[in-house]
Amino acid sequence: MTAEIINGKEIAAKKRLEIAEEVQKLKSEGVTPGLSVILVGNNDASKTYVKSKQKTCEELGMYSLLITMPEEVSEVELLAKIEELNADPSIHGILVQLPLPKHIDETRVIESISPLKDVDGFHPINIGRMMTGQNAFLPCTPYGILVLLEETGVQLEGKHVVVVGRSNIVGKPVGQLLLNKNATVTYCHSKTKDLSVHTRQADILIAAVGIPNFIKADHVKEGAVVIDVGINRNEAGKLCGDVAFDEVSEKAGYITPVPKGVGPMTITMLMYNTLKSASESIGGF
Ligand code: GUN
C-alpha cells in the first residue's frame, strides 16, 4: 500500500480562508480579533515562531501586538504585563512564547493568563474543561491534528489510537481529544516495553517523541493513519519528523509529511482560538 499524503499546508490554507471570512464578519460588528504574543529573551527558534504567528495574524486581518522583554526581565514584571493584557479589551488572545528563562516559573506565568484569553489552551482551567468535554480553548497542535484527521474522512469512533509521547502540549491532550471522539486510546512513552507490540495495533498512530525517524515500518499496521508531530533535524541538518517517511509511507493508509503536515495547522488553530475568543467576547459564534 502507498499512503495517501495528508496535505497539512493545503488544509491549513483552506481553514485560514474560513477564519479570514469570520474575522471580516466580526470586524463589521465592530470587533477586531487581537492577539498579543509575549517573547522573552533571544531564543532564535522562538523568534521565528513568533514572527510567523504575527505574520499570519496580519494576513487574516487580525490585530497583532508583539511584546518583547529582555532575558533578564523579572517574573513580577512579566506577570504585571500579563495582568495589563488580561484587562485590555482590544486583546482577545495572550500567548507567552515558551520556553521562558530559567528564573521565571512557567506554571505561574501560564496560570496568570485569563482562561478567557488563553488561546494556547495551556491554562489548567482549559485543560480541565477539555478533559470534561466542556467548551474550552483546545491546545493548538492537538486541535490541528484533530482537524487533519477529520479532513481525511476517517471515522474516529471505535478506532484504536496509539499516541507515542506524553508531553503536556501534544501527547496527553491529543489522546484526550480523540477519547472525546470515542476512540480507544493507548499512550506509549520512553518507559513503554515492547513499543511495536502496541504501535502495530494502531488504526491511528500519532508520533510525538521528538526523535528523528524513530517510527519505522515495523511499528506500523498495514493501512494505518500515521500522524507525525516531530520537527527534527537529521544528521545532515535536514528537517525531518519522528516517522521514517519513505518506508512507513509504503505501508500506511494515510500519512502526514514533515514539513507541510501538522506544522501549518498549529498556527492556524491559534488563529481560530483567537477568533473564537473575540467572538465569545460579544456572545459567541
Ligand atoms: N513554544 C513551542 N511551541 C509553543 C506553543 O505552542 N505555544 C507557546 N506558548 N510556546 C511554544
Residues whose N, C-alpha, C, O or C-beta is under 5 A from the ligand:
A	BS01	GUN	L95 V96 Q97 L98 P99 D120
